[in-house]
């Protein structure tokens, strides 16, 4: 039956189109309502068979509506414009490859601005914005109409009875256009939150779109937290997400990972759903989910094992396979994951054509290898390290042979940080790296990156104060203003030499940017990624918190806590009363305790090995919880991965069973480039599919 529909469509399309180029056509005789029906029919055929060539008919419709062709009476203008543009975008037509579609949007904006929101249904407004986002329309062209609409919505004169689907569609479209109208987003989130608080259920696709849109525009945590708290409450009341597919689940995970907001029940529900549907997931969904879990600090090894087995079964020759592989390997390295699924993935990938990998995927995989590679003396679980060594060696050779492609300091810095670890720990891949011309170039790029970071931090008042306190109180220990260890993430704001050891003491000042928040405002983790990187390099790491910090205590408080991004979150359950005025005393006390702890440990009998850092941590009680959960694995923490251009917060996050998680080192945040087109929505149901987000961590 579907094939009959497609065949009939092809015959009708030929009848409507001109017989020769430049000739007249039956299409020109149709009014706005029938042109809308033609476009909608083409979109339905496209959804049945994406290989059917609907482009000629779509181009012809776009050309007509871009001109002076009437789109109908005023009362139907919004409906006809919206559904026509929506359908053309649904067929895959974009403004980037169709000048007629861009002109059609321009004409639509002019006519609809004259009509204001008169005659527009809620779904017309939301679907017009959605269509503009999917088609990649010029946001500056659309800005006047969008601002007019969003102002009317906030004022209560438009979208007064909008459904939760209309709100999520509109947020998705605005986020795709890059138009962040903060009052509108607050209003829309408030409507969705009220919908949940009234005991209603939010469909998985609408929840996915909302969280995805918030992440795409980098929404402040304080703005999204109340909505996520309502989602948590709905899940606690027994709401399910059984209508979610792998795309919805992975987009929810990607959004939470990008926002760096931990939502316990939502994460647990989404990750468990991905495990159940893993066989139907594509490589992007699998790698997105693993990246998000690692970004949130959740070492769910059973979930990783299932997802890796499915990823290993995917063809390694697909264009996006290197991206999915590098993202997954970085996530595995972050949580120290080893499993037969990881071995199978490495075995398949190391046999593929590595010369086709792009620069960022090479850099990310080498960083993952340098983080994950176990000491040579450690027993090899199967052939995992053999395959990993072969993959790293192949990628190093590919990078050396095509080094002219590496033009950004970010990628070169990542590669040098990985090579530094290989050399420092005498990995099997370290031979010849120090004398490589390419690696010398990478080292120079890394030095430039470190110098830039030092310049960026030198004006921080708290850093100057920390240095002054060290000079005053610990002058005999030769403090340095700031050092960068093996990589930019292993950043110690101040370091001290210790008379009993050559490894010294690292001091890290904890600020808001280094904390991970959950929807209800409590801190679920802190400086784990940085501290882990430093414990393998220093005898002690002293953590001194700069500002007030919320905790997971059961006591209540009405005090609002300022969340990262400058917003004030909802009232917190509790807080530690830490005033910046007490920072000097706390700083000196914590550092003094670290000095004394190292002295005592080095004087113990029998003495610890002089060539191995003690890795003591003071001022970070959360780390003790983690180490209690992972045992001896915590003591072998490796240096952290190279930092991003934009700081990333990774910490602890409790699992669904309320147990603590393993130690983390952060993967790179995905880039916004190379977007994969979503499955188009159906005009009849007004349910757009959210965007599939490619994962290219660390790309500029």
C-alpha positions as CSV (number, residue, x, y, z in Angstrom):
1,X,0.0,0.0,0.0
2,X,2.8,2.4,0.8
3,X,4.5,1.7,-2.5
4,X,1.2,2.4,-4.3
5,X,1.0,5.8,-2.5
6,X,4.5,6.7,-3.6
7,X,3.9,5.6,-7.2
8,X,0.7,7.6,-7.4
9,X,2.5,10.6,-5.9
10,X,5.1,10.4,-8.6
11,X,2.4,10.5,-11.3
12,X,0.6,13.4,-9.8
13,X,3.9,15.3,-9.3
14,X,4.7,15.0,-13.0
15,X,1.2,16.3,-13.9
16,X,1.7,19.4,-11.7
17,X,5.2,20.3,-12.8
18,X,6.0,22.0,-16.1
19,X,6.7,19.8,-19.0
20,X,9.8,21.8,-20.0
21,X,12.1,24.3,-18.2
22,X,10.5,27.7,-18.0
23,X,7.1,26.5,-19.1
24,X,3.8,27.0,-17.3
25,X,2.5,24.4,-15.0
26,X,-0.8,23.3,-13.4
27,X,0.8,24.1,-10.0
28,X,0.4,27.8,-10.8
29,X,-3.4,27.4,-11.0
30,X,-3.6,26.3,-7.4
31,X,-4.6,28.7,-4.6
32,X,-2.9,28.9,-1.2
33,X,-5.0,26.2,0.4
34,X,-4.2,23.7,-2.4
35,X,-0.5,24.6,-2.5
36,X,-0.5,23.8,1.2
37,X,-2.0,20.4,0.6
38,X,0.5,19.7,-2.1
39,X,3.4,20.5,0.2
40,X,1.9,18.5,3.1
41,X,1.4,15.5,0.8
42,X,5.0,15.7,-0.3
43,X,6.1,15.6,3.3
44,X,4.0,12.6,4.0
45,X,5.4,10.7,1.0
46,X,8.9,11.7,2.2
47,X,8.2,10.2,5.6
48,X,7.0,6.9,3.9
49,X,10.0,6.7,1.6
50,X,12.9,9.1,2.2
51,X,14.5,8.0,-1.1
52,X,11.6,9.3,-3.1
53,X,12.7,12.5,-4.9
54,X,10.3,15.2,-3.6
55,X,12.7,18.0,-4.3
56,X,11.4,19.1,-7.8
57,X,7.9,19.6,-6.4
58,X,9.1,21.3,-3.2
59,X,11.3,23.7,-5.2
60,X,8.4,24.6,-7.4
61,X,6.1,25.2,-4.4
62,X,8.8,27.3,-2.7
63,X,9.3,29.4,-5.9
64,X,5.6,30.1,-6.1
65,X,5.1,31.2,-2.5
66,X,8.3,33.2,-2.6
67,X,6.7,35.3,-5.4
68,X,3.3,37.0,-5.5
69,X,1.2,33.9,-5.3
70,X,-1.7,34.4,-2.9
71,X,-1.6,32.3,0.2
72,X,-5.3,32.8,0.9
73,X,-7.6,35.0,2.9
74,X,-6.4,36.8,6.0
75,X,-8.1,34.5,8.4
76,X,-6.2,31.5,7.0
77,X,-2.9,33.3,6.3
78,X,-1.2,31.9,9.4
79,X,-2.4,28.4,8.8
80,X,-1.4,28.2,5.1
81,X,2.0,29.8,5.6
82,X,2.9,27.7,8.6
83,X,1.8,24.3,7.2
84,X,3.4,25.0,3.8
85,X,6.8,26.1,5.3
86,X,6.6,23.3,7.9
87,X,6.0,20.7,5.1
88,X,8.8,21.9,2.9
89,X,11.3,21.8,5.9
90,X,9.9,18.4,6.7
91,X,11.0,17.2,3.2
92,X,14.5,18.2,4.0
93,X,14.5,21.5,2.1
94,X,16.8,24.1,3.8
95,X,17.4,27.8,3.3
96,X,21.1,27.0,2.8
97,X,20.4,25.1,-0.4
98,X,17.2,26.8,-1.6
99,X,17.2,30.5,-2.2
100,X,13.4,30.2,-2.9
101,X,12.8,28.9,0.6
102,X,14.7,31.8,2.1
103,X,12.7,34.2,0.1
104,X,9.5,32.4,1.1
105,X,10.4,32.9,4.8
106,X,11.1,36.6,4.0
107,X,7.7,37.1,2.4
108,X,6.0,35.1,5.2
109,X,7.5,37.4,7.9
110,X,6.3,40.5,6.1
111,X,2.7,39.3,5.7
112,X,2.5,37.7,9.1
113,X,3.9,40.8,10.8
114,X,1.0,42.8,9.2
115,X,-1.5,40.3,10.6
116,X,0.2,40.1,14.1
117,X,-1.1,37.0,15.8
118,X,-4.7,37.6,14.5
119,X,-6.1,34.3,13.2
120,X,-3.1,32.3,14.5
121,X,-3.8,29.2,16.4
122,X,-1.3,28.1,19.1
123,X,-0.1,25.3,16.9
124,X,0.4,27.7,14.0
125,X,2.7,29.9,16.1
126,X,4.7,27.0,17.4
127,X,5.0,25.2,14.1
128,X,6.1,28.3,12.2
129,X,9.0,28.7,14.7
130,X,9.7,25.0,14.5
131,X,9.8,25.1,10.7
132,X,12.1,28.1,10.7
133,X,14.5,26.3,13.1
134,X,14.5,23.0,11.1
135,X,15.0,24.8,7.7
136,X,17.8,27.0,9.1
137,X,16.2,30.3,8.2
138,X,18.1,33.5,8.8
139,X,17.5,34.4,12.4
140,X,18.0,38.1,11.8
141,X,15.3,38.0,9.2
142,X,13.0,36.3,11.6
143,X,13.9,38.2,14.7
144,X,11.2,41.0,14.4
145,X,8.4,38.5,14.0
146,X,9.7,36.2,16.7
147,X,10.2,39.0,19.2
148,X,6.7,40.2,18.4
149,X,5.2,36.8,19.0
150,X,7.3,36.0,22.1
151,X,6.4,39.4,23.7
152,X,2.7,38.7,23.0
153,X,3.0,35.3,24.6
154,X,4.7,36.6,27.8
155,X,2.0,39.4,27.9
156,X,-0.7,36.8,27.8
157,X,-2.2,37.8,24.4
158,X,-1.0,34.8,22.4
159,X,-0.8,31.0,23.0
160,X,-3.1,31.3,25.9
161,X,-4.4,27.7,25.6
162,X,-1.2,26.2,24.2
163,X,-0.5,22.5,24.8
164,X,2.7,21.2,26.3
165,X,3.6,20.1,22.7
166,X,3.3,23.6,21.4
167,X,5.5,25.0,24.2
168,X,8.3,22.4,23.6
169,X,8.0,22.8,19.8
170,X,8.5,26.6,20.1
171,X,11.5,26.3,22.5
172,X,13.1,23.8,20.1
173,X,12.7,26.1,17.1
174,X,14.0,29.2,19.0
175,X,17.0,27.2,20.2
176,X,17.8,26.0,16.7
177,X,17.6,29.6,15.4
178,X,19.8,30.8,18.3
179,X,17.2,33.2,19.5
180,X,17.2,33.1,23.3
181,X,14.3,35.2,24.5
182,X,14.7,34.7,28.2
183,X,11.3,35.9,29.4
184,X,9.6,33.6,26.9
185,X,11.7,30.6,27.9
186,X,10.9,31.3,31.6
187,X,7.2,31.6,30.7
188,X,7.2,28.3,28.6
189,X,9.1,26.4,31.3
190,X,6.6,27.7,33.9
191,X,3.7,26.5,31.8
192,X,5.2,23.0,31.4
193,X,6.1,23.0,35.1
194,X,2.5,23.8,36.0
195,X,1.3,21.1,33.7
196,X,3.4,18.6,35.6
197,X,2.6,20.0,39.1
198,X,-1.2,19.6,38.2
199,X,-0.6,15.9,38.0
200,X,-0.5,15.7,34.2
201,X,2.0,13.6,32.2
202,X,4.6,15.1,29.9
203,X,5.2,13.1,26.7
204,X,8.8,11.9,26.4
205,X,9.3,13.7,23.0
206,X,8.2,17.0,24.6
207,X,10.4,16.5,27.6
208,X,13.3,15.6,25.3
209,X,12.8,18.7,23.1
210,X,12.6,21.0,26.2
211,X,15.8,19.7,27.8
212,X,17.6,19.6,24.4
213,X,16.6,23.2,23.7
214,X,17.7,24.4,27.1
215,X,21.1,22.8,26.5
216,X,21.4,24.1,23.0
217,X,21.1,27.7,24.2
218,X,23.3,27.0,27.3
219,X,20.4,28.0,29.6
220,X,21.4,29.1,33.1
221,X,21.0,26.3,35.6
222,X,18.8,28.4,37.9
223,X,16.3,28.7,35.1
224,X,16.0,25.0,34.3
225,X,16.2,23.6,37.9
226,X,12.6,24.2,38.9
227,X,11.3,22.5,35.8
228,X,13.5,19.5,36.4
229,X,12.5,19.4,40.0
230,X,8.9,19.0,38.8
231,X,9.9,16.2,36.4
232,X,11.6,14.5,39.4
233,X,8.4,14.8,41.4
234,X,6.3,13.4,38.6
235,X,8.7,10.4,38.3
236,X,8.5,9.9,42.0
237,X,4.7,9.8,41.7
238,X,5.0,6.9,39.3
239,X,5.1,8.7,35.9
240,X,6.8,6.6,33.2
241,X,8.6,7.2,29.9
242,X,7.6,4.1,28.1
243,X,6.7,6.2,25.0
244,X,10.4,7.3,24.6
245,X,12.5,5.9,21.8
246,X,16.3,5.9,21.7
247,X,16.5,9.4,20.2
248,X,14.4,10.9,22.9
249,X,16.3,9.1,25.7
250,X,19.7,10.0,24.3
251,X,18.7,13.6,23.8
252,X,17.6,13.9,27.4
253,X,20.9,12.5,28.5
254,X,22.9,14.8,26.2
255,X,20.9,17.8,27.4
256,X,21.5,17.0,31.1
257,X,25.2,16.3,30.4
258,X,25.6,19.6,28.5
259,X,23.8,21.6,31.2
260,X,25.8,19.7,33.9
261,X,22.7,19.3,36.0
262,X,22.1,16.0,37.7
263,X,18.5,14.8,38.0
264,X,18.6,11.4,39.7
265,X,15.4,9.7,38.7
266,X,15.4,11.2,35.2
267,X,18.9,10.0,34.5
268,X,18.2,6.6,36.0
269,X,15.0,6.3,33.9
270,X,16.6,7.4,30.7
271,X,19.8,5.3,31.0
272,X,17.8,2.2,31.9
273,X,15.5,2.8,28.9
274,X,18.6,3.0,26.7
275,X,19.8,-0.3,28.0
276,X,16.4,-1.9,27.2
277,X,16.3,-0.4,23.7
278,X,20.1,-0.6,22.9
279,X,19.7,-3.1,20.1
280,X,17.6,-0.5,18.2
281,X,19.9,2.5,18.9
282,X,22.3,3.9,16.4
283,X,25.9,4.7,17.2
284,X,25.1,8.3,17.9
285,X,22.5,7.5,20.5
286,X,24.8,5.0,22.2
287,X,27.8,7.3,22.4
288,X,25.7,10.3,23.4
289,X,24.4,8.3,26.4
290,X,27.8,7.2,27.5
291,X,29.3,10.7,27.2
292,X,26.4,12.1,29.3
293,X,26.8,9.5,32.0
294,X,30.5,10.2,32.3
295,X,30.0,14.0,32.2
296,X,27.6,13.7,35.1
297,X,29.9,11.5,37.1
298,X,27.9,8.3,36.9
299,X,30.0,5.1,36.7
300,X,27.2,2.8,35.6
301,X,29.5,0.0,34.3
302,X,26.6,-2.4,33.6
303,X,25.0,0.2,31.3
304,X,28.3,0.9,29.6
305,X,28.9,-2.8,29.0
306,X,25.6,-3.2,27.2
307,X,25.9,0.0,25.1
308,X,29.5,-0.9,24.1
309,X,28.5,-4.3,22.9
310,X,25.9,-2.8,20.6
311,X,28.3,-0.1,19.4
312,X,31.0,-2.7,18.6
313,X,28.5,-4.4,16.3
314,X,28.0,-1.2,14.2
315,X,29.9,-0.9,10.9
316,X,33.2,0.8,11.4
317,X,33.2,2.1,7.8
318,X,30.3,4.6,8.4
319,X,31.3,8.3,8.2
320,X,30.4,9.0,11.8
321,X,32.0,5.8,13.3
322,X,35.2,7.6,14.3
323,X,33.2,10.3,16.1
324,X,31.1,7.7,18.0
325,X,34.2,5.7,18.9
326,X,36.3,8.6,20.2
327,X,33.4,9.9,22.3
328,X,32.7,6.5,23.8
329,X,36.4,5.8,24.5
330,X,36.7,9.1,26.3
331,X,33.7,8.3,28.4
332,X,35.1,4.9,29.3
333,X,38.4,6.4,30.3
334,X,36.6,8.9,32.5
335,X,35.0,6.2,34.6
336,X,37.8,3.6,34.3
337,X,35.5,1.2,32.4
338,X,36.9,-2.1,31.1
339,X,34.6,-4.8,29.7
340,X,34.4,-7.4,26.9
341,X,32.3,-4.8,25.0
342,X,35.1,-2.3,25.1
343,X,37.6,-4.9,23.9
344,X,35.2,-5.8,21.0
345,X,34.9,-2.2,20.0
346,X,38.7,-1.7,20.0
347,X,39.3,-4.9,18.0
348,X,36.9,-3.7,15.3
349,X,38.1,-0.1,15.2
350,X,41.8,-0.7,15.1
351,X,41.4,-2.7,11.9
352,X,39.6,0.2,10.1
353,X,41.1,2.8,7.9
354,X,42.5,5.3,10.4
355,X,43.7,7.7,7.8
356,X,40.1,8.8,7.3
357,X,39.7,10.0,10.9
358,X,39.5,13.7,11.4
359,X,41.8,15.7,13.6
360,X,39.5,16.0,16.6
361,X,38.5,12.3,16.7
362,X,42.2,11.4,16.6
363,X,43.0,13.9,19.5
364,X,40.1,12.7,21.6
365,X,41.0,9.0,21.2
366,X,44.7,9.6,22.1
367,X,43.6,11.5,25.2
368,X,41.3,8.6,26.1
369,X,44.1,6.1,25.6
370,X,46.5,8.1,27.8
371,X,43.9,8.2,30.5
372,X,42.9,4.6,30.4
373,X,46.1,2.7,29.6
374,X,46.9,0.5,32.6
375,X,50.5,0.0,33.7
376,X,52.4,-2.6,31.7
377,X,52.7,-4.8,34.8
378,X,48.9,-5.0,35.2
379,X,47.3,-8.2,33.9
380,X,45.8,-7.7,30.5
381,X,42.0,-8.5,30.5
382,X,42.0,-10.5,27.3
383,X,43.5,-8.6,24.4
384,X,42.1,-5.2,25.4
385,X,45.4,-3.4,25.8
386,X,46.9,-5.1,22.7
387,X,44.0,-3.6,20.6
388,X,44.2,-0.3,22.4
389,X,48.0,-0.1,21.8
390,X,47.5,-0.9,18.1
391,X,44.8,1.7,17.8
392,X,46.9,4.4,19.5
393,X,50.0,3.5,17.4
394,X,48.0,3.7,14.2
395,X,46.5,7.1,15.1
396,X,49.9,8.5,16.0
397,X,51.2,7.4,12.7
398,X,48.2,8.9,10.8
399,X,48.6,12.2,12.7
400,X,52.3,12.3,11.9
401,X,51.8,11.6,8.2
402,X,49.1,14.3,7.9
403,X,50.3,16.8,10.5
404,X,49.6,19.7,8.1
405,X,45.9,19.2,8.8
406,X,46.4,20.1,12.5
407,X,46.0,23.8,12.5
408,X,44.4,24.6,15.9
409,X,46.2,24.8,19.2
410,X,43.3,23.0,20.9
411,X,43.9,19.8,19.0
412,X,47.7,20.0,19.2
413,X,47.5,20.7,23.0
414,X,45.3,17.6,23.4
415,X,47.7,15.4,21.4
416,X,50.7,16.7,23.4
417,X,49.0,16.1,26.7
418,X,48.3,12.5,25.6
419,X,51.9,12.1,24.4
420,X,53.2,13.6,27.6
421,X,51.4,10.9,29.6
422,X,52.6,8.1,27.3
423,X,56.2,9.3,27.8
424,X,55.9,9.9,31.5
425,X,54.4,6.5,32.2
426,X,56.5,4.7,29.6
427,X,53.6,3.3,27.7
428,X,54.2,0.9,24.7
429,X,53.4,3.8,22.3
430,X,56.0,6.2,23.8
431,X,58.9,5.2,21.7
432,X,60.1,8.1,19.5
433,X,57.5,10.6,20.6
434,X,59.9,12.9,22.3
435,X,62.0,13.4,19.2
436,X,59.1,13.7,16.8
437,X,58.9,17.0,14.9
438,X,55.1,16.8,15.1
439,X,55.2,16.4,18.9
440,X,57.6,19.3,19.3
441,X,55.1,21.4,17.4
442,X,52.3,20.1,19.6
443,X,54.3,20.9,22.7
444,X,54.8,24.5,21.6
445,X,51.0,24.8,21.0
446,X,50.4,23.4,24.5
447,X,52.8,25.9,26.0
448,X,50.9,28.7,24.3
449,X,47.6,27.4,25.7
450,X,49.0,27.3,29.2
451,X,50.4,30.8,28.9
452,X,47.0,32.0,27.8
453,X,45.3,30.3,30.8
454,X,47.8,31.9,33.2
455,X,47.1,35.3,31.7
456,X,43.4,34.7,32.1
457,X,43.7,33.8,35.7
458,X,46.3,36.2,36.9
459,X,43.7,39.0,37.6
460,X,41.5,36.8,39.7
461,X,41.4,38.4,43.2
462,X,41.1,35.1,45.0
463,X,44.1,33.7,43.2
464,X,46.2,36.8,44.2
465,X,45.0,36.4,47.8
466,X,46.0,32.7,47.8
467,X,49.5,33.5,46.5
468,X,49.9,36.3,49.1
469,X,48.8,34.0,51.9
470,X,51.3,31.3,50.8
471,X,54.1,33.9,50.6
472,X,53.2,35.1,54.1
473,X,52.5,31.8,55.9
474,X,54.5,29.3,54.0
475,X,57.4,31.3,52.5
476,X,59.9,28.6,53.5
477,X,58.2,26.1,51.2
478,X,58.9,28.2,48.1
479,X,55.3,28.7,46.7
480,X,54.8,29.3,43.0
481,X,52.0,31.6,41.8
482,X,50.5,28.9,39.6
483,X,51.5,25.7,37.8
484,X,49.9,23.6,35.1
485,X,50.7,19.9,35.6
486,X,50.5,17.3,32.9
487,X,47.5,18.9,31.3
488,X,45.4,22.0,31.6
489,X,42.7,20.2,33.7
490,X,45.4,19.2,36.2
491,X,45.6,22.8,37.2
492,X,46.9,23.7,40.7
493,X,46.3,27.4,41.5
494,X,49.3,27.4,43.9
495,X,51.9,24.8,44.7
496,X,54.3,24.3,47.6
497,X,57.5,22.3,47.8
498,X,57.7,20.0,50.8
499,X,61.0,19.3,52.6
500,X,60.2,15.6,53.0
501,X,59.4,14.9,49.4
502,X,60.0,16.2,45.8
503,X,56.3,15.8,44.9
504,X,55.0,18.9,46.7
505,X,51.5,20.1,47.6
506,X,48.9,21.4,45.2
507,X,46.3,23.9,46.3
508,X,43.0,24.3,44.5
509,X,40.5,27.1,45.3
510,X,36.9,25.8,44.7
511,X,34.6,28.2,43.1
512,X,31.0,28.0,41.7
513,X,32.3,27.0,38.3
514,X,33.7,23.8,39.6
515,X,30.5,22.4,41.1
516,X,27.8,20.2,39.7
517,X,24.2,21.0,40.7
518,X,21.1,18.8,40.9
519,X,17.6,20.2,40.2
520,X,16.7,20.8,43.8
521,X,19.9,22.8,44.3
522,X,22.0,20.4,46.4
523,X,25.6,19.8,45.4
524,X,26.1,16.3,44.1
525,X,29.7,16.6,43.4
526,X,32.7,19.0,43.2
527,X,36.3,19.1,42.2
528,X,36.7,15.4,41.5
529,X,38.0,15.7,38.0
530,X,40.7,18.2,38.9
531,X,41.7,16.6,42.2
532,X,42.0,13.1,40.6
533,X,44.3,14.5,38.1
534,X,46.5,16.1,40.8
535,X,46.6,13.1,43.1
536,X,48.8,11.2,40.7
537,X,51.3,14.1,40.6
538,X,51.4,15.6,44.2
539,X,51.8,14.2,47.7
540,X,48.8,16.2,48.8
541,X,46.0,18.3,47.3
542,X,44.5,20.9,49.5
543,X,41.0,22.1,48.5
544,X,39.7,25.4,49.9
545,X,36.2,26.5,49.1
546,X,35.8,30.2,48.3
547,X,32.0,30.8,48.7
548,X,29.0,29.4,50.4
549,X,28.1,25.9,49.4
550,X,24.8,24.0,49.5
551,X,25.1,20.4,50.9
552,X,23.0,17.3,51.0
553,X,22.0,17.7,54.6
554,X,18.4,17.1,55.6
555,X,18.1,20.4,57.5
556,X,16.0,23.1,55.9
557,X,16.8,26.7,55.0
558,X,15.1,29.5,53.2
559,X,18.4,30.9,51.8
560,X,18.8,31.1,48.1
561,X,22.1,29.9,46.6
562,X,23.6,31.5,43.6
563,X,24.0,28.9,40.9
564,X,26.7,29.0,38.2
565,X,25.8,31.5,35.5
566,X,24.7,34.2,37.9
567,X,21.2,33.1,38.6
568,X,19.7,32.4,41.9
569,X,18.2,29.0,42.2
570,X,15.2,27.9,44.1
571,X,15.5,27.7,47.9
572,X,17.9,25.0,48.9
573,X,17.5,22.3,51.5
574,X,20.6,23.5,53.4
575,X,24.0,25.2,53.1
576,X,27.3,25.5,54.8
577,X,27.8,28.9,56.3
578,X,31.1,29.8,54.6
579,X,31.8,33.5,54.2
580,X,34.5,34.8,51.8
581,X,35.6,36.8,54.9
582,X,36.8,33.6,56.5
583,X,38.7,32.4,53.4
584,X,42.2,33.4,54.7
585,X,41.8,31.5,57.9
586,X,40.4,28.4,56.2
587,X,43.0,28.6,53.5
588,X,45.9,28.7,56.0
589,X,44.3,25.9,58.2
590,X,43.7,23.6,55.2
591,X,47.2,24.1,53.7
592,X,48.8,23.7,57.2
593,X,46.9,20.4,57.6
594,X,48.2,19.2,54.2
595,X,51.8,20.0,55.1
596,X,51.5,18.2,58.4
597,X,49.8,15.2,56.8
598,X,52.6,14.8,54.2
599,X,55.3,15.1,57.0
600,X,53.6,12.4,59.0
601,X,53.0,10.1,56.1
602,X,56.6,10.4,54.9
603,X,57.9,9.7,58.3
604,X,55.9,6.5,58.7
605,X,57.6,3.1,59.1
606,X,58.1,1.6,56.6
607,X,58.3,4.8,54.5
608,X,56.2,5.0,51.4
609,X,58.1,4.8,48.0
610,X,59.9,8.0,47.4
611,X,59.2,8.0,43.6
612,X,55.4,7.7,44.0
613,X,53.1,10.6,45.1
614,X,51.0,10.0,48.2
615,X,47.9,11.5,46.6
616,X,46.4,12.8,49.9
617,X,43.4,15.0,49.7
618,X,42.3,17.6,52.3
619,X,39.2,19.8,52.3
620,X,37.1,17.6,50.0
621,X,35.1,15.0,52.0
622,X,33.2,13.9,48.9
623,X,36.3,12.3,47.7
624,X,36.5,10.0,50.7
625,X,33.0,8.7,49.8
626,X,34.0,8.0,46.3
627,X,37.1,6.2,47.4
628,X,35.1,4.1,49.8
629,X,33.0,3.1,46.9
630,X,35.8,2.1,44.5
631,X,38.4,0.9,46.9
632,X,42.0,0.7,45.7
633,X,41.1,1.9,42.2
634,X,41.0,5.5,43.5
635,X,44.6,5.4,44.5
636,X,45.8,4.8,40.9
637,X,44.1,7.9,39.4
638,X,45.8,9.2,36.4
639,X,46.3,12.8,35.2
640,X,43.1,14.4,33.9
641,X,42.4,15.1,30.3
642,X,43.2,18.4,28.6
643,X,40.8,21.2,29.5
644,X,38.3,22.7,27.3
645,X,38.2,26.2,26.0
646,X,35.1,26.5,28.2
647,X,35.3,25.1,31.8
648,X,33.4,21.9,32.3
649,X,32.0,20.8,35.7
650,X,32.2,17.1,36.5
651,X,31.8,15.7,39.9
652,X,30.1,13.0,41.9
653,X,26.6,12.0,41.2
654,X,24.7,9.4,43.2
655,X,23.4,6.5,41.2
656,X,19.8,5.3,41.3
657,X,20.6,3.0,44.1
658,X,21.9,5.9,46.3
659,X,25.5,4.5,46.2
660,X,28.5,6.7,45.5
661,X,30.2,6.6,42.1
662,X,33.7,6.1,40.9
663,X,36.3,8.7,40.2
664,X,36.0,10.8,37.0
665,X,38.0,12.6,34.5
666,X,36.0,14.8,32.1
667,X,35.4,14.2,28.5
668,X,35.3,17.2,26.2
669,X,32.0,19.0,25.7
670,X,30.5,18.3,22.3
671,X,30.6,20.9,19.6
672,X,27.7,22.5,17.7
673,X,29.1,21.6,14.3
674,X,28.1,18.9,11.9
675,X,24.4,18.6,12.9
676,X,22.5,15.5,11.7
677,X,19.0,16.3,10.5
678,X,16.2,15.1,12.7
679,X,13.4,12.8,11.6
680,X,10.7,15.3,10.5
681,X,7.5,15.8,12.4
682,X,4.1,15.0,11.2
683,X,1.7,18.0,10.6
684,X,-1.3,15.9,11.6
685,X,0.1,15.2,15.1
686,X,2.3,18.3,15.4
687,X,5.0,16.2,17.1
688,X,8.4,17.1,15.8
689,X,11.3,14.8,16.4
690,X,14.2,16.5,18.3
691,X,17.5,17.1,16.7
692,X,20.1,14.3,16.7
693,X,23.2,15.8,18.2
694,X,26.6,14.7,16.9
695,X,29.3,14.2,19.5
696,X,32.6,15.8,18.6
697,X,34.0,16.6,22.0
698,X,36.5,19.4,22.2
699,X,36.0,20.7,18.7
700,X,36.3,24.5,18.4
